[in-house]
């Protein structure tokens, strides 16, 4: 996208460190939409989606993260 605005459709441009609520919303939308797709294929464990977030930002403690 030319505007480089962090929309839910293009979250790859979000920097590693940010505090913009739009960045948080774009990443959350991306995570939950992928988890939703996995759920409809019969999965109720979202390790792939969690791994993508952890790979990019470190340990993820979101609503679907396992208790460690």
N, CA, C and O atoms as a Tripos MOL2 file, in Angstrom:
@<TRIPOS>MOLECULE
protein
  272   271    68     0     0
PROTEIN
NO_CHARGES

@<TRIPOS>ATOM
      1 N           0.8410   -1.1740    0.0000 N.3       1 UNK1
      2 CA          0.0000    0.0000    0.0000 C.3       1 UNK1
      3 C           0.8870    1.2380    0.0000 C.2       1 UNK1
      4 O           1.9050    1.2820    0.6900 O.2       1 UNK1
      5 N           0.5080    2.2070   -0.7510 N.am      2 UNK2
      6 CA          1.3070    3.4120   -0.8640 C.3       2 UNK2
      7 C           1.2450    4.2860    0.3770 C.2       2 UNK2
      8 O           2.2190    4.9690    0.6940 O.2       2 UNK2
      9 N           0.1330    4.2800    1.0800 N.am      3 UNK3
     10 CA         -0.0180    5.1610    2.2440 C.3       3 UNK3
     11 C           0.7980    4.6800    3.4370 C.2       3 UNK3
     12 O           1.0780    5.4630    4.3450 O.2       3 UNK3
     13 N           1.1790    3.4180    3.4530 N.am      4 UNK4
     14 CA          1.8860    2.8060    4.5710 C.3       4 UNK4
     15 C           1.1290    2.9670    5.8870 C.2       4 UNK4
     16 O           1.7320    3.0960    6.9520 O.2       4 UNK4
     17 N          -0.1840    2.9570    5.7960 N.am      5 UNK5
     18 CA         -1.0370    3.0420    6.9730 C.3       5 UNK5
     19 C          -1.2920    1.6270    7.4760 C.2       5 UNK5
     20 O          -1.6320    0.7510    6.6810 O.2       5 UNK5
     21 N          -1.1340    1.3790    8.7860 N.am      6 UNK6
     22 CA         -1.2780    0.0140    9.3050 C.3       6 UNK6
     23 C          -2.7300   -0.4470    9.3700 C.2       6 UNK6
     24 O          -3.3470   -0.4510   10.4350 O.2       6 UNK6
     25 N          -3.2500   -0.8250    8.2450 N.am      7 UNK7
     26 CA         -4.6150   -1.3240    8.2220 C.3       7 UNK7
     27 C          -4.6080   -2.8070    8.5510 C.2       7 UNK7
     28 O          -3.5640   -3.4520    8.4520 O.2       7 UNK7
     29 N          -5.7320   -3.3510    8.9330 N.am      8 UNK8
     30 CA         -5.7970   -4.7840    9.2070 C.3       8 UNK8
     31 C          -5.4140   -5.6450    8.0020 C.2       8 UNK8
     32 O          -5.0300   -6.8030    8.1650 O.2       8 UNK8
     33 N          -5.5170   -5.0910    6.8090 N.am      9 UNK9
     34 CA         -5.1910   -5.8670    5.6270 C.3       9 UNK9
     35 C          -3.6820   -5.9510    5.3730 C.2       9 UNK9
     36 O          -3.2420   -6.8100    4.6080 O.2       9 UNK9
     37 N          -2.8870   -5.0870    5.9900 N.am     10 UNK10
     38 CA         -1.4550   -5.0450    5.6900 C.3      10 UNK10
     39 C          -0.6770   -4.7270    6.9540 C.2      10 UNK10
     40 O          -0.2370   -3.5940    7.1500 O.2      10 UNK10
     41 N          -0.5070   -5.7190    7.8080 N.am     11 UNK11
     42 CA          0.1660   -5.5040    9.0910 C.3      11 UNK11
     43 C           1.6700   -5.7080    9.0140 C.2      11 UNK11
     44 O           2.3600   -5.5180   10.0150 O.2      11 UNK11
     45 N           2.1970   -6.0870    7.8610 N.am     12 UNK12
     46 CA          3.6250   -6.3400    7.7260 C.3      12 UNK12
     47 C           4.4860   -5.0820    7.8820 C.2      12 UNK12
     48 O           5.6850   -5.1920    8.1380 O.2      12 UNK12
     49 N           3.9080   -3.9110    7.7360 N.am     13 UNK13
     50 CA          4.6940   -2.6790    7.8220 C.3      13 UNK13
     51 C           4.8140   -2.1530    9.2460 C.2      13 UNK13
     52 O           5.4400   -1.1150    9.4610 O.2      13 UNK13
     53 N           4.2380   -2.8350   10.2110 N.am     14 UNK14
     54 CA          4.2860   -2.3750   11.5970 C.3      14 UNK14
     55 C           5.6950   -2.6090   12.1430 C.2      14 UNK14
     56 O           6.2320   -3.7080   12.0080 O.2      14 UNK14
     57 N           6.2990   -1.5880   12.7590 N.am     15 UNK15
     58 CA          7.6660   -1.7360   13.2740 C.3      15 UNK15
     59 C           7.7170   -2.6590   14.4880 C.2      15 UNK15
     60 O           6.6840   -3.0120   15.0570 O.2      15 UNK15
     61 N           8.9340   -3.0460   14.8780 N.am     16 UNK16
     62 CA          9.1010   -3.9350   16.0300 C.3      16 UNK16
     63 C           8.6540   -3.2690   17.3210 C.2      16 UNK16
     64 O           8.0470   -3.9180   18.1740 O.2      16 UNK16
     65 N           8.9430   -1.9940   17.4750 N.am     17 UNK17
     66 CA          8.5280   -1.2580   18.6670 C.3      17 UNK17
     67 C           7.5390   -0.1700   18.2510 C.2      17 UNK17
     68 O           7.7930    0.6030   17.3270 O.2      17 UNK17
     69 N           6.4130   -0.1280   18.9480 N.am     18 UNK18
     70 CA          5.3810    0.8470   18.6100 C.3      18 UNK18
     71 C           4.4830    1.0680   19.8140 C.2      18 UNK18
     72 O           4.4520    0.2570   20.7390 O.2      18 UNK18
     73 N           3.7570    2.1730   19.7910 N.am     19 UNK19
     74 CA          2.7670    2.4280   20.8380 C.3      19 UNK19
     75 C           1.4620    2.9760   20.2550 C.2      19 UNK19
     76 O           0.5860    3.4340   20.9880 O.2      19 UNK19
     77 N           1.3510    2.9240   18.9600 N.am     20 UNK20
     78 CA          0.1520    3.4070   18.2660 C.3      20 UNK20
     79 C          -0.9730    2.3820   18.4230 C.2      20 UNK20
     80 O          -0.7740    1.2120   18.0970 O.2      20 UNK20
     81 N          -2.1350    2.7820   18.9080 N.am     21 UNK21
     82 CA         -3.2620    1.8470   19.0490 C.3      21 UNK21
     83 C          -3.6670    1.1940   17.7180 C.2      21 UNK21
     84 O          -4.1610    0.0670   17.7050 O.2      21 UNK21
     85 N          -3.4590    1.8990   16.6050 N.am     22 UNK22
     86 CA         -3.7830    1.3070   15.3000 C.3      22 UNK22
     87 C          -2.8730    0.1250   14.9870 C.2      22 UNK22
     88 O          -3.3010   -0.8460   14.3620 O.2      22 UNK22
     89 N          -1.6150    0.2080   15.4230 N.am     23 UNK23
     90 CA         -0.7010   -0.9190   15.2210 C.3      23 UNK23
     91 C          -1.1600   -2.1290   16.0330 C.2      23 UNK23
     92 O          -1.1600   -3.2540   15.5340 O.2      23 UNK23
     93 N          -1.5470   -1.8920   17.2780 N.am     24 UNK24
     94 CA         -2.0470   -2.9770   18.1180 C.3      24 UNK24
     95 C          -3.2920   -3.6090   17.4850 C.2      24 UNK24
     96 O          -3.4230   -4.8320   17.4370 O.2      24 UNK24
     97 N          -4.1810   -2.7750   17.0120 N.am     25 UNK25
     98 CA         -5.4260   -3.2740   16.4130 C.3      25 UNK25
     99 C          -5.1520   -4.0800   15.1460 C.2      25 UNK25
    100 O          -5.7840   -5.1110   14.9180 O.2      25 UNK25
    101 N          -4.2180   -3.6190   14.3280 N.am     26 UNK26
    102 CA         -3.9040   -4.3370   13.0890 C.3      26 UNK26
    103 C          -3.3160   -5.7050   13.3890 C.2      26 UNK26
    104 O          -3.6840   -6.6910   12.7500 O.2      26 UNK26
    105 N          -2.3950   -5.7790   14.3650 N.am     27 UNK27
    106 CA         -1.8090   -7.0760   14.7260 C.3      27 UNK27
    107 C          -2.8460   -8.0070   15.3460 C.2      27 UNK27
    108 O          -2.8750   -9.1980   15.0380 O.2      27 UNK27
    109 N          -3.6880   -7.4740   16.2070 N.am     28 UNK28
    110 CA         -4.7290   -8.2920   16.8340 C.3      28 UNK28
    111 C          -5.7020   -8.8140   15.7860 C.2      28 UNK28
    112 O          -6.0870   -9.9830   15.8190 O.2      28 UNK28
    113 N          -6.0970   -7.9540   14.8630 N.am     29 UNK29
    114 CA         -7.0140   -8.3740   13.8000 C.3      29 UNK29
    115 C          -6.4000   -9.4960   12.9790 C.2      29 UNK29
    116 O          -7.0660  -10.4860   12.6770 O.2      29 UNK29
    117 N          -5.1390   -9.3450   12.6220 N.am     30 UNK30
    118 CA         -4.4470  -10.3500   11.8360 C.3      30 UNK30
    119 C          -4.3660  -11.6730   12.5870 C.2      30 UNK30
    120 O          -4.6530  -12.7270   12.0220 O.2      30 UNK30
    121 N          -3.9710  -11.6210   13.8710 N.am     31 UNK31
    122 CA         -3.8700  -12.8230   14.7000 C.3      31 UNK31
    123 C          -5.2180  -13.5320   14.8040 C.2      31 UNK31
    124 O          -5.3080  -14.7350   14.5600 O.2      31 UNK31
    125 N          -6.2630  -12.7940   15.1650 N.am     32 UNK32
    126 CA         -7.5590  -13.4250   15.3810 C.3      32 UNK32
    127 C          -8.2120  -13.9020   14.0890 C.2      32 UNK32
    128 O          -8.9350  -14.8980   14.1030 O.2      32 UNK32
    129 N          -7.9740  -13.2200   12.9790 N.am     33 UNK33
    130 CA         -8.5610  -13.7010   11.7280 C.3      33 UNK33
    131 C          -7.9040  -15.0130   11.3050 C.2      33 UNK33
    132 O          -8.5830  -15.9050   10.7970 O.2      33 UNK33
    133 N          -6.5730  -15.1410   11.5100 N.am     34 UNK34
    134 CA         -5.9070  -16.4020   11.1940 C.3      34 UNK34
    135 C          -6.3320  -17.5090   12.1600 C.2      34 UNK34
    136 O          -6.5150  -18.6540   11.7480 O.2      34 UNK34
    137 N          -6.4870  -17.1740   13.4320 N.am     35 UNK35
    138 CA         -6.9460  -18.1610   14.4130 C.3      35 UNK35
    139 C          -8.3770  -18.6010   14.1050 C.2      35 UNK35
    140 O          -8.7130  -19.7720   14.2790 O.2      35 UNK35
    141 N          -9.2080  -17.6890   13.6560 N.am     36 UNK36
    142 CA        -10.5920  -17.9980   13.2960 C.3      36 UNK36
    143 C         -10.6310  -18.9910   12.1310 C.2      36 UNK36
    144 O         -11.4220  -19.9340   12.1340 O.2      36 UNK36
    145 N          -9.7660  -18.7670   11.1340 N.am     37 UNK37
    146 CA         -9.6830  -19.6970   10.0130 C.3      37 UNK37
    147 C          -9.2570  -21.0840   10.4920 C.2      37 UNK37
    148 O          -9.8150  -22.0940   10.0620 O.2      37 UNK37
    149 N          -8.2670  -21.1270   11.3820 N.am     38 UNK38
    150 CA         -7.8020  -22.4120   11.9210 C.3      38 UNK38
    151 C          -8.9240  -23.1080   12.6870 C.2      38 UNK38
    152 O          -9.0770  -24.3260   12.5950 O.2      38 UNK38
    153 N          -9.7050  -22.3450   13.4380 N.am     39 UNK39
    154 CA        -10.8160  -22.9060   14.2000 C.3      39 UNK39
    155 C         -11.8250  -23.5820   13.2770 C.2      39 UNK39
    156 O         -12.3370  -24.6550   13.5950 O.2      39 UNK39
    157 N         -12.1100  -22.9590   12.1370 N.am     40 UNK40
    158 CA        -13.0820  -23.5370   11.2180 C.3      40 UNK40
    159 C         -12.5480  -24.7480   10.4670 C.2      40 UNK40
    160 O         -13.3190  -25.4770    9.8430 O.2      40 UNK40
    161 N         -11.2400  -24.9700   10.5200 N.am     41 UNK41
    162 CA        -10.6940  -26.1940    9.9310 C.3      41 UNK41
    163 C         -10.6090  -27.3050   10.9670 C.2      41 UNK41
    164 O         -10.1120  -28.3920   10.6730 O.2      41 UNK41
    165 N         -11.0930  -27.0390   12.1840 N.am     42 UNK42
    166 CA        -11.1530  -28.0720   13.2070 C.3      42 UNK42
    167 C         -10.1060  -27.9590   14.2960 C.2      42 UNK42
    168 O         -10.0380  -28.8310   15.1620 O.2      42 UNK42
    169 N          -9.2960  -26.9280   14.2850 N.am     43 UNK43
    170 CA         -8.2550  -26.7660   15.2990 C.3      43 UNK43
    171 C          -8.7500  -25.8690   16.4210 C.2      43 UNK43
    172 O          -9.4610  -24.8920   16.1840 O.2      43 UNK43
    173 N          -8.3660  -26.2120   17.6480 N.am     44 UNK44
    174 CA         -8.6610  -25.3040   18.7520 C.3      44 UNK44
    175 C          -7.3740  -24.9350   19.4940 C.2      44 UNK44
    176 O          -7.4060  -24.4070   20.6050 O.2      44 UNK44
    177 N          -6.2510  -25.2260   18.8520 N.am     45 UNK45
    178 CA         -4.9370  -24.8190   19.3560 C.3      45 UNK45
    179 C          -4.3140  -23.9380   18.2790 C.2      45 UNK45
    180 O          -4.2080  -24.3520   17.1250 O.2      45 UNK45
    181 N          -3.9090  -22.7490   18.6420 N.am     46 UNK46
    182 CA         -3.4750  -21.7570   17.6630 C.3      46 UNK46
    183 C          -1.9690  -21.5100   17.7560 C.2      46 UNK46
    184 O          -1.5170  -20.3690   17.8480 O.2      46 UNK46
    185 N          -1.2060  -22.6000   17.7310 N.am     47 UNK47
    186 CA          0.2450  -22.5110   17.8640 C.3      47 UNK47
    187 C           0.8990  -21.7800   16.7040 C.2      47 UNK47
    188 O           1.8400  -21.0150   16.9150 O.2      47 UNK47
    189 N           0.4240  -21.9980   15.4870 N.am     48 UNK48
    190 CA          1.0210  -21.3250   14.3280 C.3      48 UNK48
    191 C           0.8710  -19.8150   14.4310 C.2      48 UNK48
    192 O           1.8170  -19.0710   14.1730 O.2      48 UNK48
    193 N          -0.3190  -19.3680   14.8080 N.am     49 UNK49
    194 CA         -0.5570  -17.9310   14.9280 C.3      49 UNK49
    195 C           0.2810  -17.3520   16.0670 C.2      49 UNK49
    196 O           0.8500  -16.2670   15.9370 O.2      49 UNK49
    197 N           0.3530  -18.0720   17.1680 N.am     50 UNK50
    198 CA          1.1440  -17.6160   18.3110 C.3      50 UNK50
    199 C           2.6220  -17.5630   17.9370 C.2      50 UNK50
    200 O           3.3270  -16.6250   18.3100 O.2      50 UNK50
    201 N           3.0890  -18.5650   17.2050 N.am     51 UNK51
    202 CA          4.4920  -18.6130   16.8060 C.3      51 UNK51
    203 C           4.8510  -17.4160   15.9310 C.2      51 UNK51
    204 O           5.9410  -16.8620   16.0720 O.2      51 UNK51
    205 N           3.9620  -17.0070   15.0340 N.am     52 UNK52
    206 CA          4.2270  -15.8480   14.1770 C.3      52 UNK52
    207 C           4.4360  -14.5840   15.0020 C.2      52 UNK52
    208 O           5.3400  -13.7980   14.7210 O.2      52 UNK52
    209 N           3.6000  -14.3880   16.0230 N.am     53 UNK53
    210 CA          3.7410  -13.2170   16.8810 C.3      53 UNK53
    211 C           5.0260  -13.3100   17.7030 C.2      53 UNK53
    212 O           5.7590  -12.3280   17.8230 O.2      53 UNK53
    213 N           5.3000  -14.4810   18.2660 N.am     54 UNK54
    214 CA          6.5120  -14.6540   19.0720 C.3      54 UNK54
    215 C           7.7750  -14.4880   18.2360 C.2      54 UNK54
    216 O           8.7670  -13.9270   18.7020 O.2      54 UNK54
    217 N           7.7330  -14.9710   17.0180 N.am     55 UNK55
    218 CA          8.8830  -14.8590   16.1320 C.3      55 UNK55
    219 C           9.1930  -13.3910   15.8320 C.2      55 UNK55
    220 O          10.3550  -13.0040   15.7010 O.2      55 UNK55
    221 N           8.1570  -12.5980   15.7280 N.am     56 UNK56
    222 CA          8.3280  -11.1880   15.3880 C.3      56 UNK56
    223 C           8.5820  -10.3100   16.6110 C.2      56 UNK56
    224 O           9.3820   -9.3780   16.5430 O.2      56 UNK56
    225 N           7.9030  -10.5980   17.7420 N.am     57 UNK57
    226 CA          7.9490   -9.6870   18.8900 C.3      57 UNK57
    227 C           8.3970  -10.3140   20.2050 C.2      57 UNK57
    228 O           8.5050   -9.6040   21.2050 O.2      57 UNK57
    229 N           8.6550  -11.5920   20.2400 N.am     58 UNK58
    230 CA          9.0360  -12.2340   21.4980 C.3      58 UNK58
    231 C           7.8610  -12.9920   22.0900 C.2      58 UNK58
    232 O           6.9240  -13.3430   21.3730 O.2      58 UNK58
    233 N           7.9020  -13.2430   23.3660 N.am     59 UNK59
    234 CA          6.8830  -14.0470   24.0430 C.3      59 UNK59
    235 C           5.5300  -13.3460   23.9660 C.2      59 UNK59
    236 O           5.4210  -12.1390   24.1810 O.2      59 UNK59
    237 N           4.5140  -14.1290   23.6580 N.am     60 UNK60
    238 CA          3.1490  -13.6130   23.4900 C.3      60 UNK60
    239 C           2.2920  -14.0660   24.6520 C.2      60 UNK60
    240 O           2.2020  -15.2640   24.9220 O.2      60 UNK60
    241 N           1.6630  -13.1370   25.3430 N.am     61 UNK61
    242 CA          0.7810  -13.4590   26.4690 C.3      61 UNK61
    243 C          -0.6300  -12.9790   26.1680 C.2      61 UNK61
    244 O          -1.2170  -12.2230   26.9420 O.2      61 UNK61
    245 N          -1.1670  -13.4190   25.0460 N.am     62 UNK62
    246 CA         -2.5020  -13.0080   24.6460 C.3      62 UNK62
    247 C          -3.5650  -13.9310   25.2030 C.2      62 UNK62
    248 O          -3.2530  -14.8460   25.9650 O.2      62 UNK62
    249 N          -4.8140  -13.7050   24.8350 N.am     63 UNK63
    250 CA         -5.9270  -14.4840   25.3790 C.3      63 UNK63
    251 C          -5.8810  -15.9610   25.0040 C.2      63 UNK63
    252 O          -6.4850  -16.7830   25.6920 O.2      63 UNK63
    253 N          -5.1870  -16.3140   23.9420 N.am     64 UNK64
    254 CA         -5.1290  -17.7100   23.5230 C.3      64 UNK64
    255 C          -3.7960  -18.3500   23.8770 C.2      64 UNK64
    256 O          -3.5570  -19.5070   23.5310 O.2      64 UNK64
    257 N          -2.9310  -17.6240   24.5530 N.am     65 UNK65
    258 CA         -1.6150  -18.1590   24.9060 C.3      65 UNK65
    259 C          -1.7310  -19.1650   26.0330 C.2      65 UNK65
    260 O          -2.5260  -18.9820   26.9550 O.2      65 UNK65
    261 N          -0.9380  -20.2320   25.9650 N.am     66 UNK66
    262 CA         -0.9860  -21.2140   27.0740 C.3      66 UNK66
    263 C          -0.3750  -20.6270   28.3370 C.2      66 UNK66
    264 O           0.4820  -19.7460   28.2740 O.2      66 UNK66
    265 N          -0.8160  -21.1140   29.4630 N.am     67 UNK67
    266 CA         -0.2710  -20.6470   30.7450 C.3      67 UNK67
    267 C           1.0880  -21.3040   30.9620 C.2      67 UNK67
    268 O           1.1860  -22.5240   31.0900 O.2      67 UNK67
    269 N           2.1190  -20.4950   31.0000 N.am     68 UNK68
    270 CA          3.4810  -21.0260   31.2360 C.3      68 UNK68
    271 C           4.1080  -20.3210   32.4100 C.2      68 UNK68
    272 O           5.2470  -20.6180   32.7720 O.2      68 UNK68
@<TRIPOS>BOND
     1     1     2 1
     2     2     3 1
     3     3     4 2
     4     3     5 am
     5     5     6 1
     6     6     7 1
     7     7     8 2
     8     7     9 am
     9     9    10 1
    10    10    11 1
    11    11    12 2
    12    11    13 am
    13    13    14 1
    14    14    15 1
    15    15    16 2
    16    15    17 am
    17    17    18 1
    18    18    19 1
    19    19    20 2
    20    19    21 am
    21    21    22 1
    22    22    23 1
    23    23    24 2
    24    23    25 am
    25    25    26 1
    26    26    27 1
    27    27    28 2
    28    27    29 am
    29    29    30 1
    30    30    31 1
    31    31    32 2
    32    31    33 am
    33    33    34 1
    34    34    35 1
    35    35    36 2
    36    35    37 am
    37    37    38 1
    38    38    39 1
    39    39    40 2
    40    39    41 am
    41    41    42 1
    42    42    43 1
    43    43    44 2
    44    43    45 am
    45    45    46 1
    46    46    47 1
    47    47    48 2
    48    47    49 am
    49    49    50 1
    50    50    51 1
    51    51    52 2
    52    51    53 am
    53    53    54 1
    54    54    55 1
    55    55    56 2
    56    55    57 am
    57    57    58 1
    58    58    59 1
    59    59    60 2
    60    59    61 am
    61    61    62 1
    62    62    63 1
    63    63    64 2
    64    63    65 am
    65    65    66 1
    66    66    67 1
    67    67    68 2
    68    67    69 am
    69    69    70 1
    70    70    71 1
    71    71    72 2
    72    71    73 am
    73    73    74 1
    74    74    75 1
    75    75    76 2
    76    75    77 am
    77    77    78 1
    78    78    79 1
    79    79    80 2
    80    79    81 am
    81    81    82 1
    82    82    83 1
    83    83    84 2
    84    83    85 am
    85    85    86 1
    86    86    87 1
    87    87    88 2
    88    87    89 am
    89    89    90 1
    90    90    91 1
    91    91    92 2
    92    91    93 am
    93    93    94 1
    94    94    95 1
    95    95    96 2
    96    95    97 am
    97    97    98 1
    98    98    99 1
    99    99   100 2
   100    99   101 am
   101   101   102 1
   102   102   103 1
   103   103   104 2
   104   103   105 am
   105   105   106 1
   106   106   107 1
   107   107   108 2
   108   107   109 am
   109   109   110 1
   110   110   111 1
   111   111   112 2
   112   111   113 am
   113   113   114 1
   114   114   115 1
   115   115   116 2
   116   115   117 am
   117   117   118 1
   118   118   119 1
   119   119   120 2
   120   119   121 am
   121   121   122 1
   122   122   123 1
   123   123   124 2
   124   123   125 am
   125   125   126 1
   126   126   127 1
   127   127   128 2
   128   127   129 am
   129   129   130 1
   130   130   131 1
   131   131   132 2
   132   131   133 am
   133   133   134 1
   134   134   135 1
   135   135   136 2
   136   135   137 am
   137   137   138 1
   138   138   139 1
   139   139   140 2
   140   139   141 am
   141   141   142 1
   142   142   143 1
   143   143   144 2
   144   143   145 am
   145   145   146 1
   146   146   147 1
   147   147   148 2
   148   147   149 am
   149   149   150 1
   150   150   151 1
   151   151   152 2
   152   151   153 am
   153   153   154 1
   154   154   155 1
   155   155   156 2
   156   155   157 am
   157   157   158 1
   158   158   159 1
   159   159   160 2
   160   159   161 am
   161   161   162 1
   162   162   163 1
   163   163   164 2
   164   163   165 am
   165   165   166 1
   166   166   167 1
   167   167   168 2
   168   167   169 am
   169   169   170 1
   170   170   171 1
   171   171   172 2
   172   171   173 am
   173   173   174 1
   174   174   175 1
   175   175   176 2
   176   175   177 am
   177   177   178 1
   178   178   179 1
   179   179   180 2
   180   179   181 am
   181   181   182 1
   182   182   183 1
   183   183   184 2
   184   183   185 am
   185   185   186 1
   186   186   187 1
   187   187   188 2
   188   187   189 am
   189   189   190 1
   190   190   191 1
   191   191   192 2
   192   191   193 am
   193   193   194 1
   194   194   195 1
   195   195   196 2
   196   195   197 am
   197   197   198 1
   198   198   199 1
   199   199   200 2
   200   199   201 am
   201   201   202 1
   202   202   203 1
   203   203   204 2
   204   203   205 am
   205   205   206 1
   206   206   207 1
   207   207   208 2
   208   207   209 am
   209   209   210 1
   210   210   211 1
   211   211   212 2
   212   211   213 am
   213   213   214 1
   214   214   215 1
   215   215   216 2
   216   215   217 am
   217   217   218 1
   218   218   219 1
   219   219   220 2
   220   219   221 am
   221   221   222 1
   222   222   223 1
   223   223   224 2
   224   223   225 am
   225   225   226 1
   226   226   227 1
   227   227   228 2
   228   227   229 am
   229   229   230 1
   230   230   231 1
   231   231   232 2
   232   231   233 am
   233   233   234 1
   234   234   235 1
   235   235   236 2
   236   235   237 am
   237   237   238 1
   238   238   239 1
   239   239   240 2
   240   239   241 am
   241   241   242 1
   242   242   243 1
   243   243   244 2
   244   243   245 am
   245   245   246 1
   246   246   247 1
   247   247   248 2
   248   247   249 am
   249   249   250 1
   250   250   251 1
   251   251   252 2
   252   251   253 am
   253   253   254 1
   254   254   255 1
   255   255   256 2
   256   255   257 am
   257   257   258 1
   258   258   259 1
   259   259   260 2
   260   259   261 am
   261   261   262 1
   262   262   263 1
   263   263   264 2
   264   263   265 am
   265   265   266 1
   266   266   267 1
   267   267   268 2
   268   267   269 am
   269   269   270 1
   270   270   271 1
   271   271   272 2
@<TRIPOS>SUBSTRUCTURE
     1 UNK1         2 RESIDUE 1 A UNK
     2 UNK2         6 RESIDUE 1 A UNK
     3 UNK3        10 RESIDUE 1 A UNK
     4 UNK4        14 RESIDUE 1 A UNK
     5 UNK5        18 RESIDUE 1 A UNK
     6 UNK6        22 RESIDUE 1 A UNK
     7 UNK7        26 RESIDUE 1 A UNK
     8 UNK8        30 RESIDUE 1 A UNK
     9 UNK9        34 RESIDUE 1 A UNK
    10 UNK10       38 RESIDUE 1 A UNK
    11 UNK11       42 RESIDUE 1 A UNK
    12 UNK12       46 RESIDUE 1 A UNK
    13 UNK13       50 RESIDUE 1 A UNK
    14 UNK14       54 RESIDUE 1 A UNK
    15 UNK15       58 RESIDUE 1 A UNK
    16 UNK16       62 RESIDUE 1 A UNK
    17 UNK17       66 RESIDUE 1 A UNK
    18 UNK18       70 RESIDUE 1 A UNK
    19 UNK19       74 RESIDUE 1 A UNK
    20 UNK20       78 RESIDUE 1 A UNK
    21 UNK21       82 RESIDUE 1 A UNK
    22 UNK22       86 RESIDUE 1 A UNK
    23 UNK23       90 RESIDUE 1 A UNK
    24 UNK24       94 RESIDUE 1 A UNK
    25 UNK25       98 RESIDUE 1 A UNK
    26 UNK26      102 RESIDUE 1 A UNK
    27 UNK27      106 RESIDUE 1 A UNK
    28 UNK28      110 RESIDUE 1 A UNK
    29 UNK29      114 RESIDUE 1 A UNK
    30 UNK30      118 RESIDUE 1 A UNK
    31 UNK31      122 RESIDUE 1 A UNK
    32 UNK32      126 RESIDUE 1 A UNK
    33 UNK33      130 RESIDUE 1 A UNK
    34 UNK34      134 RESIDUE 1 A UNK
    35 UNK35      138 RESIDUE 1 A UNK
    36 UNK36      142 RESIDUE 1 A UNK
    37 UNK37      146 RESIDUE 1 A UNK
    38 UNK38      150 RESIDUE 1 A UNK
    39 UNK39      154 RESIDUE 1 A UNK
    40 UNK40      158 RESIDUE 1 A UNK
    41 UNK41      162 RESIDUE 1 A UNK
    42 UNK42      166 RESIDUE 1 A UNK
    43 UNK43      170 RESIDUE 1 A UNK
    44 UNK44      174 RESIDUE 1 A UNK
    45 UNK45      178 RESIDUE 1 A UNK
    46 UNK46      182 RESIDUE 1 A UNK
    47 UNK47      186 RESIDUE 1 A UNK
    48 UNK48      190 RESIDUE 1 A UNK
    49 UNK49      194 RESIDUE 1 A UNK
    50 UNK50      198 RESIDUE 1 A UNK
    51 UNK51      202 RESIDUE 1 A UNK
    52 UNK52      206 RESIDUE 1 A UNK
    53 UNK53      210 RESIDUE 1 A UNK
    54 UNK54      214 RESIDUE 1 A UNK
    55 UNK55      218 RESIDUE 1 A UNK
    56 UNK56      222 RESIDUE 1 A UNK
    57 UNK57      226 RESIDUE 1 A UNK
    58 UNK58      230 RESIDUE 1 A UNK
    59 UNK59      234 RESIDUE 1 A UNK
    60 UNK60      238 RESIDUE 1 A UNK
    61 UNK61      242 RESIDUE 1 A UNK
    62 UNK62      246 RESIDUE 1 A UNK
    63 UNK63      250 RESIDUE 1 A UNK
    64 UNK64      254 RESIDUE 1 A UNK
    65 UNK65      258 RESIDUE 1 A UNK
    66 UNK66      262 RESIDUE 1 A UNK
    67 UNK67      266 RESIDUE 1 A UNK
    68 UNK68      270 RESIDUE 1 A UNK
